[in-house]
Amino acid sequence: MIARECSIDDADIETYLEPNYRDKFLPHLDAPILEAVGVVKDFLLENGFIDRDFSVVDWIDPRPLAEARRLEGVG
């Protein structure tokens, strides 16, 4: 899919992307992601789309993602 979008031959994709590029497509809940969710949450709060503030870290349950990654054998 990446090769097609970038008009690169499938066989050459490894030449143009860093070795661990596939890992970047896996869902994760690291600090930058949680910070980004926090920014969106703050926007929604400030603009009246949600009524009360909450902790993003407390709100997100990492267990389903961890289980899915375990079942798929990734990270």
mmCIF file of the N, C-alpha and C atoms, coordinates in Angstrom:
data_MODEL
# 
_entry.id   MODEL 
# 
loop_
_atom_site.group_PDB 
_atom_site.id 
_atom_site.type_symbol 
_atom_site.label_atom_id 
_atom_site.label_alt_id 
_atom_site.label_comp_id 
_atom_site.label_asym_id 
_atom_site.label_entity_id 
_atom_site.label_seq_id 
_atom_site.pdbx_PDB_ins_code 
_atom_site.Cartn_x 
_atom_site.Cartn_y 
_atom_site.Cartn_z 
_atom_site.occupancy 
_atom_site.B_iso_or_equiv 
_atom_site.pdbx_formal_charge 
_atom_site.auth_seq_id 
_atom_site.auth_comp_id 
_atom_site.auth_asym_id 
_atom_site.auth_atom_id 
_atom_site.pdbx_PDB_model_num 
ATOM 1   N N  . MET A 1 1  ? 0.822   -1.179  0.000  1.00 0.00 ? 1  MET A N  1 
ATOM 2   C CA . MET A 1 1  ? 0.000   0.000   0.000  1.00 0.00 ? 1  MET A CA 1 
ATOM 3   C C  . MET A 1 1  ? 0.878   1.258   0.000  1.00 0.00 ? 1  MET A C  1 
ATOM 4   N N  . ILE A 1 2  ? 1.914   1.266   0.802  1.00 0.00 ? 2  ILE A N  1 
ATOM 5   C CA . ILE A 1 2  ? 2.810   2.427   0.842  1.00 0.00 ? 2  ILE A CA 1 
ATOM 6   C C  . ILE A 1 2  ? 3.480   2.623   -0.506 1.00 0.00 ? 2  ILE A C  1 
ATOM 7   N N  . ALA A 1 3  ? 3.968   1.522   -1.067 1.00 0.00 ? 3  ALA A N  1 
ATOM 8   C CA . ALA A 1 3  ? 4.648   1.604   -2.364 1.00 0.00 ? 3  ALA A CA 1 
ATOM 9   C C  . ALA A 1 3  ? 3.704   2.175   -3.422 1.00 0.00 ? 3  ALA A C  1 
ATOM 10  N N  . ARG A 1 4  ? 2.487   1.695   -3.434 1.00 0.00 ? 4  ARG A N  1 
ATOM 11  C CA . ARG A 1 4  ? 1.516   2.172   -4.425 1.00 0.00 ? 4  ARG A CA 1 
ATOM 12  C C  . ARG A 1 4  ? 1.248   3.663   -4.245 1.00 0.00 ? 4  ARG A C  1 
ATOM 13  N N  . GLU A 1 5  ? 1.044   4.098   -3.001 1.00 0.00 ? 5  GLU A N  1 
ATOM 14  C CA . GLU A 1 5  ? 0.759   5.505   -2.734 1.00 0.00 ? 5  GLU A CA 1 
ATOM 15  C C  . GLU A 1 5  ? 1.930   6.419   -3.111 1.00 0.00 ? 5  GLU A C  1 
ATOM 16  N N  . CYS A 1 6  ? 3.140   5.886   -2.979 1.00 0.00 ? 6  CYS A N  1 
ATOM 17  C CA . CYS A 1 6  ? 4.343   6.683   -3.262 1.00 0.00 ? 6  CYS A CA 1 
ATOM 18  C C  . CYS A 1 6  ? 4.892   6.442   -4.665 1.00 0.00 ? 6  CYS A C  1 
ATOM 19  N N  . SER A 1 7  ? 4.184   5.645   -5.460 1.00 0.00 ? 7  SER A N  1 
ATOM 20  C CA . SER A 1 7  ? 4.623   5.290   -6.816 1.00 0.00 ? 7  SER A CA 1 
ATOM 21  C C  . SER A 1 7  ? 6.010   4.664   -6.806 1.00 0.00 ? 7  SER A C  1 
ATOM 22  N N  . ILE A 1 8  ? 6.203   3.735   -5.872 1.00 0.00 ? 8  ILE A N  1 
ATOM 23  C CA . ILE A 1 8  ? 7.455   3.002   -5.738 1.00 0.00 ? 8  ILE A CA 1 
ATOM 24  C C  . ILE A 1 8  ? 7.155   1.534   -6.013 1.00 0.00 ? 8  ILE A C  1 
ATOM 25  N N  . ASP A 1 9  ? 8.069   0.876   -6.685 1.00 0.00 ? 9  ASP A N  1 
ATOM 26  C CA . ASP A 1 9  ? 7.908   -0.550  -6.915 1.00 0.00 ? 9  ASP A CA 1 
ATOM 27  C C  . ASP A 1 9  ? 7.955   -1.288  -5.581 1.00 0.00 ? 9  ASP A C  1 
ATOM 28  N N  . ASP A 1 10 ? 7.071   -2.267  -5.389 1.00 0.00 ? 10 ASP A N  1 
ATOM 29  C CA . ASP A 1 10 ? 7.020   -3.028  -4.131 1.00 0.00 ? 10 ASP A CA 1 
ATOM 30  C C  . ASP A 1 10 ? 8.384   -3.577  -3.725 1.00 0.00 ? 10 ASP A C  1 
ATOM 31  N N  . ALA A 1 11 ? 9.139   -4.034  -4.677 1.00 0.00 ? 11 ALA A N  1 
ATOM 32  C CA . ALA A 1 11 ? 10.438  -4.642  -4.385 1.00 0.00 ? 11 ALA A CA 1 
ATOM 33  C C  . ALA A 1 11 ? 11.446  -3.622  -3.866 1.00 0.00 ? 11 ALA A C  1 
ATOM 34  N N  . ASP A 1 12 ? 11.214  -2.338  -4.130 1.00 0.00 ? 12 ASP A N  1 
ATOM 35  C CA . ASP A 1 12 ? 12.163  -1.292  -3.732 1.00 0.00 ? 12 ASP A CA 1 
ATOM 36  C C  . ASP A 1 12 ? 11.781  -0.553  -2.461 1.00 0.00 ? 12 ASP A C  1 
ATOM 37  N N  . ILE A 1 13 ? 10.674  -0.884  -1.870 1.00 0.00 ? 13 ILE A N  1 
ATOM 38  C CA . ILE A 1 13 ? 10.181  -0.123  -0.712 1.00 0.00 ? 13 ILE A CA 1 
ATOM 39  C C  . ILE A 1 13 ? 11.195  -0.098  0.433  1.00 0.00 ? 13 ILE A C  1 
ATOM 40  N N  . GLU A 1 14 ? 11.874  -1.199  0.655  1.00 0.00 ? 14 GLU A N  1 
ATOM 41  C CA . GLU A 1 14 ? 12.869  -1.267  1.738  1.00 0.00 ? 14 GLU A CA 1 
ATOM 42  C C  . GLU A 1 14 ? 14.021  -0.287  1.506  1.00 0.00 ? 14 GLU A C  1 
ATOM 43  N N  . THR A 1 15 ? 14.276  0.056   0.267  1.00 0.00 ? 15 THR A N  1 
ATOM 44  C CA . THR A 1 15 ? 15.349  0.995   -0.067 1.00 0.00 ? 15 THR A CA 1 
ATOM 45  C C  . THR A 1 15 ? 15.032  2.407   0.419  1.00 0.00 ? 15 THR A C  1 
ATOM 46  N N  . TYR A 1 16 ? 13.769  2.760   0.406  1.00 0.00 ? 16 TYR A N  1 
ATOM 47  C CA . TYR A 1 16 ? 13.366  4.131   0.690  1.00 0.00 ? 16 TYR A CA 1 
ATOM 48  C C  . TYR A 1 16 ? 12.917  4.379   2.128  1.00 0.00 ? 16 TYR A C  1 
ATOM 49  N N  . LEU A 1 17 ? 12.576  3.335   2.841  1.00 0.00 ? 17 LEU A N  1 
ATOM 50  C CA . LEU A 1 17 ? 12.086  3.498   4.199  1.00 0.00 ? 17 LEU A CA 1 
ATOM 51  C C  . LEU A 1 17 ? 13.064  2.922   5.206  1.00 0.00 ? 17 LEU A C  1 
ATOM 52  N N  . GLU A 1 18 ? 13.019  3.430   6.418  1.00 0.00 ? 18 GLU A N  1 
ATOM 53  C CA . GLU A 1 18 ? 13.914  2.937   7.452  1.00 0.00 ? 18 GLU A CA 1 
ATOM 54  C C  . GLU A 1 18 ? 13.571  1.490   7.810  1.00 0.00 ? 18 GLU A C  1 
ATOM 55  N N  . PRO A 1 19 ? 14.535  0.753   8.337  1.00 0.00 ? 19 PRO A N  1 
ATOM 56  C CA . PRO A 1 19 ? 14.335  -0.691  8.559  1.00 0.00 ? 19 PRO A CA 1 
ATOM 57  C C  . PRO A 1 19 ? 13.126  -1.053  9.417  1.00 0.00 ? 19 PRO A C  1 
ATOM 58  N N  . ASN A 1 20 ? 12.789  -0.256  10.395 1.00 0.00 ? 20 ASN A N  1 
ATOM 59  C CA . ASN A 1 20 ? 11.676  -0.610  11.289 1.00 0.00 ? 20 ASN A CA 1 
ATOM 60  C C  . ASN A 1 20 ? 10.385  0.141   10.947 1.00 0.00 ? 20 ASN A C  1 
ATOM 61  N N  . TYR A 1 21 ? 10.218  0.509   9.685  1.00 0.00 ? 21 TYR A N  1 
ATOM 62  C CA . TYR A 1 21 ? 9.041   1.305   9.327  1.00 0.00 ? 21 TYR A CA 1 
ATOM 63  C C  . TYR A 1 21 ? 7.727   0.600   9.653  1.00 0.00 ? 21 TYR A C  1 
ATOM 64  N N  . ARG A 1 22 ? 7.687   -0.712  9.596  1.00 0.00 ? 22 ARG A N  1 
ATOM 65  C CA . ARG A 1 22 ? 6.444   -1.438  9.890  1.00 0.00 ? 22 ARG A CA 1 
ATOM 66  C C  . ARG A 1 22 ? 6.000   -1.224  11.344 1.00 0.00 ? 22 ARG A C  1 
ATOM 67  N N  . ASP A 1 23 ? 6.973   -1.107  12.247 1.00 0.00 ? 23 ASP A N  1 
ATOM 68  C CA . ASP A 1 23 ? 6.642   -0.912  13.663 1.00 0.00 ? 23 ASP A CA 1 
ATOM 69  C C  . ASP A 1 23 ? 5.864   0.381   13.898 1.00 0.00 ? 23 ASP A C  1 
ATOM 70  N N  . LYS A 1 24 ? 6.090   1.375   13.069 1.00 0.00 ? 24 LYS A N  1 
ATOM 71  C CA . LYS A 1 24 ? 5.422   2.665   13.245 1.00 0.00 ? 24 LYS A CA 1 
ATOM 72  C C  . LYS A 1 24 ? 3.937   2.601   12.903 1.00 0.00 ? 24 LYS A C  1 
ATOM 73  N N  . PHE A 1 25 ? 3.521   1.556   12.221 1.00 0.00 ? 25 PHE A N  1 
ATOM 74  C CA . PHE A 1 25 ? 2.118   1.401   11.872 1.00 0.00 ? 25 PHE A CA 1 
ATOM 75  C C  . PHE A 1 25 ? 1.339   0.615   12.921 1.00 0.00 ? 25 PHE A C  1 
ATOM 76  N N  . LEU A 1 26 ? 2.031   0.061   13.898 1.00 0.00 ? 26 LEU A N  1 
ATOM 77  C CA . LEU A 1 26 ? 1.361   -0.686  14.957 1.00 0.00 ? 26 LEU A CA 1 
ATOM 78  C C  . LEU A 1 26 ? 0.779   0.292   15.976 1.00 0.00 ? 26 LEU A C  1 
ATOM 79  N N  . PRO A 1 27 ? -0.440  0.064   16.431 1.00 0.00 ? 27 PRO A N  1 
ATOM 80  C CA . PRO A 1 27 ? -1.000  0.954   17.446 1.00 0.00 ? 27 PRO A CA 1 
ATOM 81  C C  . PRO A 1 27 ? -0.232  0.844   18.757 1.00 0.00 ? 27 PRO A C  1 
ATOM 82  N N  . HIS A 1 28 ? -0.101  1.948   19.438 1.00 0.00 ? 28 HIS A N  1 
ATOM 83  C CA . HIS A 1 28 ? 0.610   1.975   20.713 1.00 0.00 ? 28 HIS A CA 1 
ATOM 84  C C  . HIS A 1 28 ? 0.069   3.111   21.563 1.00 0.00 ? 28 HIS A C  1 
ATOM 85  N N  . LEU A 1 29 ? 0.401   3.081   22.832 1.00 0.00 ? 29 LEU A N  1 
ATOM 86  C CA . LEU A 1 29 ? -0.063  4.100   23.776 1.00 0.00 ? 29 LEU A CA 1 
ATOM 87  C C  . LEU A 1 29 ? 1.115   4.722   24.507 1.00 0.00 ? 29 LEU A C  1 
ATOM 88  N N  . ASP A 1 30 ? 2.116   5.170   23.765 1.00 0.00 ? 30 ASP A N  1 
ATOM 89  C CA . ASP A 1 30 ? 3.276   5.784   24.411 1.00 0.00 ? 30 ASP A CA 1 
ATOM 90  C C  . ASP A 1 30 ? 2.982   7.253   24.730 1.00 0.00 ? 30 ASP A C  1 
ATOM 91  N N  . ALA A 1 31 ? 3.927   7.900   25.378 1.00 0.00 ? 31 ALA A N  1 
ATOM 92  C CA . ALA A 1 31 ? 3.711   9.268   25.871 1.00 0.00 ? 31 ALA A CA 1 
ATOM 93  C C  . ALA A 1 31 ? 3.275   10.257  24.788 1.00 0.00 ? 31 ALA A C  1 
ATOM 94  N N  . PRO A 1 32 ? 3.907   10.295  23.602 1.00 0.00 ? 32 PRO A N  1 
ATOM 95  C CA . PRO A 1 32 ? 3.437   11.253  22.594 1.00 0.00 ? 32 PRO A CA 1 
ATOM 96  C C  . PRO A 1 32 ? 1.986   11.036  22.159 1.00 0.00 ? 32 PRO A C  1 
ATOM 97  N N  . ILE A 1 33 ? 1.565   9.784   22.096 1.00 0.00 ? 33 ILE A N  1 
ATOM 98  C CA . ILE A 1 33 ? 0.172   9.501   21.734 1.00 0.00 ? 33 ILE A CA 1 
ATOM 99  C C  . ILE A 1 33 ? -0.768  9.988   22.831 1.00 0.00 ? 33 ILE A C  1 
ATOM 100 N N  . LEU A 1 34 ? -0.423  9.694   24.080 1.00 0.00 ? 34 LEU A N  1 
ATOM 101 C CA . LEU A 1 34 ? -1.266  10.141  25.197 1.00 0.00 ? 34 LEU A CA 1 
ATOM 102 C C  . LEU A 1 34 ? -1.325  11.662  25.267 1.00 0.00 ? 34 LEU A C  1 
ATOM 103 N N  . GLU A 1 35 ? -0.212  12.329  24.978 1.00 0.00 ? 35 GLU A N  1 
ATOM 104 C CA . GLU A 1 35 ? -0.202  13.796  24.956 1.00 0.00 ? 35 GLU A CA 1 
ATOM 105 C C  . GLU A 1 35 ? -1.112  14.320  23.853 1.00 0.00 ? 35 GLU A C  1 
ATOM 106 N N  . ALA A 1 36 ? -1.086  13.690  22.690 1.00 0.00 ? 36 ALA A N  1 
ATOM 107 C CA . ALA A 1 36 ? -1.944  14.116  21.579 1.00 0.00 ? 36 ALA A CA 1 
ATOM 108 C C  . ALA A 1 36 ? -3.418  13.932  21.928 1.00 0.00 ? 36 ALA A C  1 
ATOM 109 N N  . VAL A 1 37 ? -3.754  12.817  22.546 1.00 0.00 ? 37 VAL A N  1 
ATOM 110 C CA . VAL A 1 37 ? -5.137  12.596  22.976 1.00 0.00 ? 37 VAL A CA 1 
ATOM 111 C C  . VAL A 1 37 ? -5.524  13.667  24.004 1.00 0.00 ? 37 VAL A C  1 
ATOM 112 N N  . GLY A 1 38 ? -4.587  14.022  24.871 1.00 0.00 ? 38 GLY A N  1 
ATOM 113 C CA . GLY A 1 38 ? -4.847  15.070  25.851 1.00 0.00 ? 38 GLY A CA 1 
ATOM 114 C C  . GLY A 1 38 ? -5.127  16.415  25.209 1.00 0.00 ? 38 GLY A C  1 
ATOM 115 N N  . VAL A 1 39 ? -4.425  16.731  24.148 1.00 0.00 ? 39 VAL A N  1 
ATOM 116 C CA . VAL A 1 39 ? -4.655  17.990  23.429 1.00 0.00 ? 39 VAL A CA 1 
ATOM 117 C C  . VAL A 1 39 ? -6.060  18.007  22.837 1.00 0.00 ? 39 VAL A C  1 
ATOM 118 N N  . VAL A 1 40 ? -6.459  16.908  22.226 1.00 0.00 ? 40 VAL A N  1 
ATOM 119 C CA . VAL A 1 40 ? -7.808  16.819  21.652 1.00 0.00 ? 40 VAL A CA 1 
ATOM 120 C C  . VAL A 1 40 ? -8.857  16.905  22.755 1.00 0.00 ? 40 VAL A C  1 
ATOM 121 N N  . LYS A 1 41 ? -8.630  16.192  23.856 1.00 0.00 ? 41 LYS A N  1 
ATOM 122 C CA . LYS A 1 41 ? -9.564  16.237  24.984 1.00 0.00 ? 41 LYS A CA 1 
ATOM 123 C C  . LYS A 1 41 ? -9.703  17.665  25.498 1.00 0.00 ? 41 LYS A C  1 
ATOM 124 N N  . ASP A 1 42 ? -8.580  18.380  25.654 1.00 0.00 ? 42 ASP A N  1 
ATOM 125 C CA . ASP A 1 42 ? -8.629  19.762  26.134 1.00 0.00 ? 42 ASP A CA 1 
ATOM 126 C C  . ASP A 1 42 ? -9.409  20.659  25.173 1.00 0.00 ? 42 ASP A C  1 
ATOM 127 N N  . PHE A 1 43 ? -9.212  20.462  23.872 1.00 0.00 ? 43 PHE A N  1 
ATOM 128 C CA . PHE A 1 43 ? -9.965  21.230  22.877 1.00 0.00 ? 43 PHE A CA 1 
ATOM 129 C C  . PHE A 1 43 ? -11.459 20.973  23.023 1.00 0.00 ? 43 PHE A C  1 
ATOM 130 N N  . LEU A 1 44 ? -11.824 19.701  23.142 1.00 0.00 ? 44 LEU A N  1 
ATOM 131 C CA . LEU A 1 44 ? -13.235 19.347  23.281 1.00 0.00 ? 44 LEU A CA 1 
ATOM 132 C C  . LEU A 1 44 ? -13.835 19.939  24.556 1.00 0.00 ? 44 LEU A C  1 
ATOM 133 N N  . LEU A 1 45 ? -13.070 19.928  25.632 1.00 0.00 ? 45 LEU A N  1 
ATOM 134 C CA . LEU A 1 45 ? -13.528 20.489  26.898 1.00 0.00 ? 45 LEU A CA 1 
ATOM 135 C C  . LEU A 1 45 ? -13.707 21.998  26.793 1.00 0.00 ? 45 LEU A C  1 
ATOM 136 N N  . GLU A 1 46 ? -12.695 22.675  26.259 1.00 0.00 ? 46 GLU A N  1 
ATOM 137 C CA . GLU A 1 46 ? -12.727 24.137  26.155 1.00 0.00 ? 46 GLU A CA 1 
ATOM 138 C C  . GLU A 1 46 ? -13.835 24.628  25.233 1.00 0.00 ? 46 GLU A C  1 
ATOM 139 N N  . ASN A 1 47 ? -14.241 23.820  24.282 1.00 0.00 ? 47 ASN A N  1 
ATOM 140 C CA . ASN A 1 47 ? -15.262 24.232  23.325 1.00 0.00 ? 47 ASN A CA 1 
ATOM 141 C C  . ASN A 1 47 ? -16.631 23.634  23.610 1.00 0.00 ? 47 ASN A C  1 
ATOM 142 N N  . GLY A 1 48 ? -16.788 23.053  24.798 1.00 0.00 ? 48 GLY A N  1 
ATOM 143 C CA . GLY A 1 48 ? -18.086 22.597  25.246 1.00 0.00 ? 48 GLY A CA 1 
ATOM 144 C C  . GLY A 1 48 ? -18.580 21.273  24.673 1.00 0.00 ? 48 GLY A C  1 
ATOM 145 N N  . PHE A 1 49 ? -17.710 20.534  24.022 1.00 0.00 ? 49 PHE A N  1 
ATOM 146 C CA . PHE A 1 49 ? -18.125 19.244  23.478 1.00 0.00 ? 49 PHE A CA 1 
ATOM 147 C C  . PHE A 1 49 ? -18.181 18.153  24.549 1.00 0.00 ? 49 PHE A C  1 
ATOM 148 N N  . ILE A 1 50 ? -17.413 18.344  25.620 1.00 0.00 ? 50 ILE A N  1 
ATOM 149 C CA . ILE A 1 50 ? -17.517 17.460  26.783 1.00 0.00 ? 50 ILE A CA 1 
ATOM 150 C C  . ILE A 1 50 ? -17.723 18.342  28.011 1.00 0.00 ? 50 ILE A C  1 
ATOM 151 N N  . ASP A 1 51 ? -18.412 17.808  29.006 1.00 0.00 ? 51 ASP A N  1 
ATOM 152 C CA . ASP A 1 51 ? -18.839 18.610  30.154 1.00 0.00 ? 51 ASP A CA 1 
ATOM 153 C C  . ASP A 1 51 ? -17.812 18.745  31.268 1.00 0.00 ? 51 ASP A C  1 
ATOM 154 N N  . ARG A 1 52 ? -16.964 17.724  31.436 1.00 0.00 ? 52 ARG A N  1 
ATOM 155 C CA . ARG A 1 52 ? -16.035 17.785  32.575 1.00 0.00 ? 52 ARG A CA 1 
ATOM 156 C C  . ARG A 1 52 ? -14.677 17.214  32.186 1.00 0.00 ? 52 ARG A C  1 
ATOM 157 N N  . ASP A 1 53 ? -13.689 17.672  32.884 1.00 0.00 ? 53 ASP A N  1 
ATOM 158 C CA . ASP A 1 53 ? -12.313 17.257  32.631 1.00 0.00 ? 53 ASP A CA 1 
ATOM 159 C C  . ASP A 1 53 ? -12.070 15.860  33.200 1.00 0.00 ? 53 ASP A C  1 
ATOM 160 N N  . PHE A 1 54 ? -11.087 15.182  32.667 1.00 0.00 ? 54 PHE A N  1 
ATOM 161 C CA . PHE A 1 54 ? -10.701 13.865  33.160 1.00 0.00 ? 54 PHE A CA 1 
ATOM 162 C C  . PHE A 1 54 ? -9.252  13.599  32.779 1.00 0.00 ? 54 PHE A C  1 
ATOM 163 N N  . SER A 1 55 ? -8.667  12.636  33.421 1.00 0.00 ? 55 SER A N  1 
ATOM 164 C CA . SER A 1 55 ? -7.295  12.237  33.139 1.00 0.00 ? 55 SER A CA 1 
ATOM 165 C C  . SER A 1 55 ? -7.296  11.256  31.976 1.00 0.00 ? 55 SER A C  1 
ATOM 166 N N  . VAL A 1 56 ? -6.603  11.596  30.921 1.00 0.00 ? 56 VAL A N  1 
ATOM 167 C CA . VAL A 1 56 ? -6.503  10.705  29.763 1.00 0.00 ? 56 VAL A CA 1 
ATOM 168 C C  . VAL A 1 56 ? -5.841  9.393   30.161 1.00 0.00 ? 56 VAL A C  1 
ATOM 169 N N  . VAL A 1 57 ? -4.823  9.466   30.982 1.00 0.00 ? 57 VAL A N  1 
ATOM 170 C CA . VAL A 1 57 ? -4.107  8.258   31.408 1.00 0.00 ? 57 VAL A CA 1 
ATOM 171 C C  . VAL A 1 57 ? -5.037  7.325   32.171 1.00 0.00 ? 57 VAL A C  1 
ATOM 172 N N  . ASP A 1 58 ? -5.881  7.894   33.031 1.00 0.00 ? 58 ASP A N  1 
ATOM 173 C CA . ASP A 1 58 ? -6.828  7.072   33.785 1.00 0.00 ? 58 ASP A CA 1 
ATOM 174 C C  . ASP A 1 58 ? -7.974  6.561   32.906 1.00 0.00 ? 58 ASP A C  1 
ATOM 175 N N  . TRP A 1 59 ? -8.328  7.321   31.889 1.00 0.00 ? 59 TRP A N  1 
ATOM 176 C CA . TRP A 1 59 ? -9.456  7.005   31.020 1.00 0.00 ? 59 TRP A CA 1 
ATOM 177 C C  . TRP A 1 59 ? -9.149  5.856   30.057 1.00 0.00 ? 59 TRP A C  1 
ATOM 178 N N  . ILE A 1 60 ? -7.914  5.806   29.563 1.00 0.00 ? 60 ILE A N  1 
ATOM 179 C CA . ILE A 1 60 ? -7.534  4.778   28.578 1.00 0.00 ? 60 ILE A CA 1 
ATOM 180 C C  . ILE A 1 60 ? -7.177  3.484   29.295 1.00 0.00 ? 60 ILE A C  1 
ATOM 181 N N  . ASP A 1 61 ? -7.787  2.414   28.857 1.00 0.00 ? 61 ASP A N  1 
ATOM 182 C CA . ASP A 1 61 ? -7.484  1.081   29.379 1.00 0.00 ? 61 ASP A CA 1 
ATOM 183 C C  . ASP A 1 61 ? -6.522  0.406   28.402 1.00 0.00 ? 61 ASP A C  1 
ATOM 184 N N  . PRO A 1 62 ? -5.255  0.236   28.771 1.00 0.00 ? 62 PRO A N  1 
ATOM 185 C CA . PRO A 1 62 ? -4.280  -0.331  27.845 1.00 0.00 ? 62 PRO A CA 1 
ATOM 186 C C  . PRO A 1 62 ? -4.386  -1.848  27.669 1.00 0.00 ? 62 PRO A C  1 
ATOM 187 N N  . ARG A 1 63 ? -5.199  -2.504  28.473 1.00 0.00 ? 63 ARG A N  1 
ATOM 188 C CA . ARG A 1 63 ? -5.257  -3.971  28.440 1.00 0.00 ? 63 ARG A CA 1 
ATOM 189 C C  . ARG A 1 63 ? -5.744  -4.556  27.115 1.00 0.00 ? 63 ARG A C  1 
ATOM 190 N N  . PRO A 1 64 ? -6.787  -4.026  26.475 1.00 0.00 ? 64 PRO A N  1 
ATOM 191 C CA . PRO A 1 64 ? -7.203  -4.610  25.195 1.00 0.00 ? 64 PRO A CA 1 
ATOM 192 C C  . PRO A 1 64 ? -6.109  -4.532  24.119 1.00 0.00 ? 64 PRO A C  1 
ATOM 193 N N  . LEU A 1 65 ? -5.412  -3.413  24.059 1.00 0.00 ? 65 LEU A N  1 
ATOM 194 C CA . LEU A 1 65 ? -4.333  -3.294  23.081 1.00 0.00 ? 65 LEU A CA 1 
ATOM 195 C C  . LEU A 1 65 ? -3.195  -4.250  23.416 1.00 0.00 ? 65 LEU A C  1 
ATOM 196 N N  . ALA A 1 66 ? -2.851  -4.354  24.678 1.00 0.00 ? 66 ALA A N  1 
ATOM 197 C CA . ALA A 1 66 ? -1.790  -5.279  25.088 1.00 0.00 ? 66 ALA A CA 1 
ATOM 198 C C  . ALA A 1 66 ? -2.160  -6.718  24.734 1.00 0.00 ? 66 ALA A C  1 
ATOM 199 N N  . GLU A 1 67 ? -3.409  -7.077  24.938 1.00 0.00 ? 67 GLU A N  1 
ATOM 200 C CA . GLU A 1 67 ? -3.862  -8.431  24.608 1.00 0.00 ? 67 GLU A CA 1 
ATOM 201 C C  . GLU A 1 67 ? -3.828  -8.667  23.101 1.00 0.00 ? 67 GLU A C  1 
ATOM 202 N N  . ALA A 1 68 ? -4.266  -7.698  22.325 1.00 0.00 ? 68 ALA A N  1 
ATOM 203 C CA . ALA A 1 68 ? -4.220  -7.843  20.873 1.00 0.00 ? 68 ALA A CA 1 
ATOM 204 C C  . ALA A 1 68 ? -2.791  -7.988  20.373 1.00 0.00 ? 68 ALA A C  1 
ATOM 205 N N  . ARG A 1 69 ? -1.885  -7.194  20.924 1.00 0.00 ? 69 ARG A N  1 
ATOM 206 C CA . ARG A 1 69 ? -0.476  -7.299  20.527 1.00 0.00 ? 69 ARG A CA 1 
ATOM 207 C C  . ARG A 1 69 ? 0.083   -8.658  20.921 1.00 0.00 ? 69 ARG A C  1 
ATOM 208 N N  . ARG A 1 70 ? -0.301  -9.160  22.113 1.00 0.00 ? 70 ARG A N  1 
ATOM 209 C CA . ARG A 1 70 ? 0.155   -10.465 22.543 1.00 0.00 ? 70 ARG A CA 1 
ATOM 210 C C  . ARG A 1 70 ? -0.352  -11.558 21.598 1.00 0.00 ? 70 ARG A C  1 
ATOM 211 N N  . LEU A 1 71 ? -1.632  -11.487 21.249 1.00 0.00 ? 71 LEU A N  1 
ATOM 212 C CA . LEU A 1 71 ? -2.216  -12.487 20.360 1.00 0.00 ? 71 LEU A CA 1 
ATOM 213 C C  . LEU A 1 71 ? -1.581  -12.469 18.973 1.00 0.00 ? 71 LEU A C  1 
ATOM 214 N N  . GLU A 1 72 ? -1.177  -11.293 18.525 1.00 0.00 ? 72 GLU A N  1 
ATOM 215 C CA . GLU A 1 72 ? -0.546  -11.171 17.210 1.00 0.00 ? 72 GLU A CA 1 
ATOM 216 C C  . GLU A 1 72 ? 0.972   -11.421 17.273 1.00 0.00 ? 72 GLU A C  1 
ATOM 217 N N  . GLY A 1 73 ? 1.513   -11.511 18.480 1.00 0.00 ? 73 GLY A N  1 
ATOM 218 C CA . GLY A 1 73 ? 2.945   -11.754 18.624 1.00 0.00 ? 73 GLY A CA 1 
ATOM 219 C C  . GLY A 1 73 ? 3.818   -10.561 18.296 1.00 0.00 ? 73 GLY A C  1 
ATOM 220 N N  . VAL A 1 74 ? 3.304   -9.367  18.571 1.00 0.00 ? 74 VAL A N  1 
ATOM 221 C CA . VAL A 1 74 ? 4.081   -8.144  18.333 1.00 0.00 ? 74 VAL A CA 1 
ATOM 222 C C  . VAL A 1 74 ? 4.264   -7.396  19.642 1.00 0.00 ? 74 VAL A C  1 
ATOM 223 N N  . GLY A 1 75 ? 5.480   -6.937  19.850 1.00 0.00 ? 75 GLY A N  1 
ATOM 224 C CA . GLY A 1 75 ? 5.861   -6.111  20.967 1.00 0.00 ? 75 GLY A CA 1 
ATOM 225 C C  . GLY A 1 75 ? 5.280   -6.420  22.267 1.00 0.00 ? 75 GLY A C  1 
# 
